[in-house]
């Protein structure tokens, strides 16, 4: 990709993180226990909730009267700002800026995006 694209992409990511970013704490885990080989890290990233249609046990949320849903939550991390951050499936993330410090577990990682690592997380 041309360097001009990279410059615009990096500027856009920095600006989005500045406006929409939240302070998060990463807790490395291994087999459900703290991973002593990796350090806890605080970082800023964008947390997006409800990106996909919410589902419930019967299908779509519109097809059943239940309030039990499982919407999708993603954490968008800047590769430029945190090039050494190593997140693995099963790690925990705490949203420090939200009331009650919402806790999440990493359920999937998309590291194929140009400027971001995208974590799919589930709320604990």
PyMOL commands that set and color helices and strands:
alter all, ss='L'
color gray80, all
select helices_A, chain A and resi 3-20+61-63
alter helices_A, ss='H'
color red, helices_A
select strands_A, chain A and resi 22-27+29-30+33-34+41-49+55-56+59-60+73-78+92-95+103-110+116-123
alter strands_A, ss='S'
color yellow, strands_A
deselect
rebuild
show_as cartoon
